[in-house]
Amino acid sequence: MISELKESYGGLFEDALLAEINQVGTFKEVSAGQKLMDIGEYIRSMPLLVSGAIKILREDEDGDELLLYFLERGETCAMTLTCCMGHTKSEIRAIAETDAKLVMIPIQKMEEWTSKYKSWRNFVFQSYHDRLEEMLKTVDSIAFLKMDERLLKYLQEKVHIVGDSTLKITHQEIAYELHTSRVVISRLLKKLEKLGKIKLHRNSIEVISVD
């Protein structure tokens, strides 16, 4: 595990901290689609993402989901940090977007390392900053972009995350994550296809405009 830690976090943490993470952390592999944490659960450890991608979702009173942001290698979830430090229940759902590898860090070590290692403290603060910026972008997207613009941006981000311009995803799955209806998504996908931005296939969507 130490070699993977150094590859993902070597530029952030000193060797002593990496050694401690390797010693106390629990290595975990998850498959795409697997749920890592759910709303209402108490969080006992903090994830460090070694490879792959995880999507973070919120849920409204009707059970409909909204995609907040993605986590990638070398990152962690600020909302998880908040729940861990405050010993409160999770307000988000985390699902593996791709196959992923994580190292789970016990709560007590998070607190200890904040005072012991400057690099860890900087990492925690930077994580809060980055996740806040991503959530603000999500809010801006909802508030200021038309749904077809949101949809194209969403598809382009998916391409970046999975590393493939052909996405195996249903219209209903997109509707869930963008908090709208399947009918709306299907109509807008056809519109984007006519504009030459995407190409629709039977069980997949090919994103032509990736920028």
C-alpha positions as CSV (number, residue, x, y, z in Angstrom):
1,M,0.0,0.0,0.0
2,I,2.9,2.4,0.7
3,S,3.9,2.6,-3.0
4,E,0.4,3.6,-4.0
5,L,0.2,6.1,-1.2
6,K,3.5,7.7,-2.3
7,E,2.2,7.8,-5.9
8,S,-1.0,9.6,-4.9
9,Y,0.0,11.6,-1.9
10,G,3.8,11.7,-2.0
11,G,3.8,15.3,-3.3
12,L,1.5,16.4,-0.4
13,F,2.7,14.4,2.7
14,E,6.2,13.8,4.2
15,D,7.5,10.3,4.6
16,A,6.8,10.1,8.3
17,L,3.1,10.9,7.7
18,L,2.9,8.5,4.8
19,A,4.3,5.8,7.0
20,E,1.7,6.5,9.7
21,I,-1.1,6.4,7.1
22,N,0.3,3.0,5.9
23,Q,0.4,1.7,9.5
24,V,-3.1,2.8,10.7
25,G,-5.1,3.1,7.5
26,T,-7.4,0.3,6.2
27,F,-7.0,-0.4,2.5
28,K,-10.3,-0.8,0.6
29,E,-11.2,-1.6,-3.0
30,V,-14.7,-0.9,-4.3
31,S,-16.4,-1.6,-7.6
32,A,-18.2,1.0,-9.8
33,G,-21.7,1.6,-8.5
34,Q,-20.8,0.4,-4.9
35,K,-22.2,2.6,-2.1
36,L,-19.5,3.8,0.3
37,M,-21.6,5.8,2.7
38,D,-25.2,6.9,2.9
39,I,-27.2,9.7,4.3
40,G,-28.0,9.3,8.0
41,E,-25.0,7.1,8.8
42,Y,-22.3,7.9,11.4
43,I,-18.9,8.1,9.8
44,R,-16.1,6.5,11.7
45,S,-13.2,7.0,9.2
46,M,-12.1,9.4,6.5
47,P,-11.3,8.2,3.0
48,L,-8.2,9.1,1.0
49,L,-8.7,8.2,-2.6
50,V,-5.8,6.3,-4.1
51,S,-7.3,5.6,-7.5
52,G,-10.6,5.9,-9.4
53,A,-13.5,8.3,-8.8
54,I,-16.3,8.7,-6.4
55,K,-19.5,10.8,-6.8
56,I,-21.0,12.7,-3.9
57,L,-24.8,13.2,-3.9
58,R,-27.5,15.0,-1.9
59,E,-31.1,13.9,-1.5
60,D,-34.3,15.9,-1.2
61,E,-37.4,15.1,0.8
62,D,-38.8,13.1,-2.1
63,G,-35.8,10.9,-2.3
64,D,-34.5,12.5,-5.5
65,E,-30.7,12.9,-5.8
66,L,-28.5,15.8,-6.9
67,L,-24.9,15.4,-7.9
68,L,-22.6,17.7,-5.9
69,Y,-19.2,16.8,-7.2
70,F,-16.7,14.1,-8.0
71,L,-13.6,13.0,-6.0
72,E,-10.5,11.8,-7.8
73,R,-7.1,10.4,-6.8
74,G,-5.3,12.4,-4.2
75,E,-8.5,13.9,-2.8
76,T,-10.9,13.5,0.1
77,C,-14.4,14.6,1.0
78,A,-14.7,17.8,3.1
79,M,-18.2,16.9,4.1
80,T,-16.9,13.6,5.5
81,L,-14.3,15.5,7.4
82,T,-16.9,17.7,9.0
83,C,-19.0,14.7,10.0
84,C,-16.0,12.8,11.4
85,M,-14.8,15.8,13.5
86,G,-18.2,16.7,14.7
87,H,-19.3,13.1,15.3
88,T,-22.5,13.8,13.3
89,K,-24.5,11.8,10.8
90,S,-23.6,12.0,7.1
91,E,-25.6,14.4,5.0
92,I,-24.3,13.0,1.7
93,R,-24.3,9.7,-0.3
94,A,-21.0,8.5,-1.8
95,I,-21.0,6.1,-4.7
96,A,-18.0,4.8,-6.7
97,E,-18.2,6.2,-10.2
98,T,-15.5,3.8,-11.3
99,D,-13.6,1.0,-9.7
100,A,-11.6,2.7,-6.9
101,K,-9.0,2.1,-4.2
102,L,-9.2,4.0,-0.9
103,V,-7.4,4.2,2.4
104,M,-9.7,4.7,5.4
105,I,-8.2,6.8,8.2
106,P,-9.6,6.5,11.8
107,I,-11.1,9.7,13.3
108,Q,-8.7,9.9,16.2
109,K,-5.7,10.1,13.8
110,M,-7.3,12.9,11.8
111,E,-7.4,15.1,14.9
112,E,-3.9,14.0,16.1
113,W,-2.3,14.7,12.7
114,T,-3.9,18.2,12.4
115,S,-1.6,19.4,15.2
116,K,1.4,17.0,14.4
117,Y,1.8,17.6,10.7
118,K,1.6,20.9,8.9
119,S,1.2,19.1,5.6
120,W,-1.9,17.3,6.9
121,R,-3.4,20.5,8.2
122,N,-2.8,22.2,4.9
123,F,-4.4,19.2,3.1
124,V,-7.5,19.4,5.2
125,F,-7.9,23.1,4.7
126,Q,-7.3,22.8,1.0
127,S,-9.9,20.0,0.8
128,Y,-12.5,22.3,2.4
129,H,-11.6,25.0,-0.1
130,D,-11.7,22.8,-3.1
131,R,-15.0,21.1,-2.2
132,L,-16.6,24.4,-1.4
133,E,-15.6,25.8,-4.8
134,E,-17.1,22.7,-6.5
135,M,-20.3,23.0,-4.7
136,L,-20.5,26.7,-5.6
137,K,-20.0,25.7,-9.3
138,T,-22.9,23.3,-8.9
139,V,-25.1,26.0,-7.4
140,D,-24.0,28.4,-10.2
141,S,-24.8,25.7,-12.8
142,I,-28.3,25.2,-11.4
143,A,-29.0,28.9,-11.0
144,F,-27.5,30.4,-14.2
145,L,-27.2,27.7,-16.9
146,K,-29.9,26.3,-19.0
147,M,-30.6,22.6,-18.6
148,D,-29.0,21.8,-22.0
149,E,-25.9,23.6,-20.9
150,R,-25.9,21.8,-17.6
151,L,-26.4,18.5,-19.4
152,L,-23.4,19.0,-21.8
153,K,-21.2,20.1,-18.9
154,Y,-22.2,17.1,-16.9
155,L,-21.4,14.7,-19.8
156,Q,-18.0,16.4,-20.4
157,E,-17.1,16.0,-16.8
158,K,-18.1,12.3,-16.9
159,V,-15.8,11.8,-19.9
160,H,-13.0,13.4,-17.9
161,I,-13.7,11.2,-14.8
162,V,-14.0,7.8,-16.6
163,G,-11.4,8.6,-19.3
164,D,-13.6,7.5,-22.2
165,S,-15.7,9.6,-24.6
166,T,-18.3,6.9,-24.8
167,L,-20.4,6.8,-21.6
168,K,-22.5,3.8,-20.7
169,I,-25.3,5.5,-18.9
170,T,-29.1,5.6,-19.1
171,H,-31.2,8.7,-19.6
172,Q,-32.9,7.9,-16.2
173,E,-29.5,7.8,-14.4
174,I,-28.6,11.2,-15.9
175,A,-32.0,12.6,-14.8
176,Y,-31.5,11.4,-11.2
177,E,-28.1,13.1,-11.0
178,L,-29.3,16.4,-12.5
179,H,-32.5,16.3,-10.5
180,T,-34.9,16.4,-13.5
181,S,-37.1,14.1,-15.4
182,R,-36.1,11.4,-17.9
183,V,-38.4,13.0,-20.6
184,V,-36.5,16.3,-20.3
185,I,-33.1,14.6,-20.5
186,S,-34.1,12.5,-23.6
187,R,-35.4,15.6,-25.4
188,L,-32.2,17.6,-24.6
189,L,-29.9,14.7,-25.6
190,K,-31.6,14.6,-29.0
191,K,-31.1,18.4,-29.3
192,L,-27.4,18.0,-28.4
193,E,-27.1,15.3,-31.0
194,K,-28.6,17.5,-33.7
195,L,-26.1,20.2,-32.7
196,G,-23.3,17.7,-33.2
197,K,-22.2,17.8,-29.6
198,I,-23.0,14.1,-28.9
199,K,-24.0,10.9,-30.7
200,L,-26.6,8.6,-29.2
201,H,-26.3,4.9,-29.3
202,R,-28.6,2.2,-28.1
203,N,-26.9,1.7,-24.7
204,S,-24.4,4.5,-24.6
205,I,-23.7,8.2,-25.3
206,E,-20.7,9.3,-27.3
207,V,-19.5,12.8,-26.4
208,I,-18.0,14.5,-29.4
209,S,-17.6,18.0,-27.8
210,V,-15.4,17.3,-24.9
211,D,-14.2,20.8,-24.1
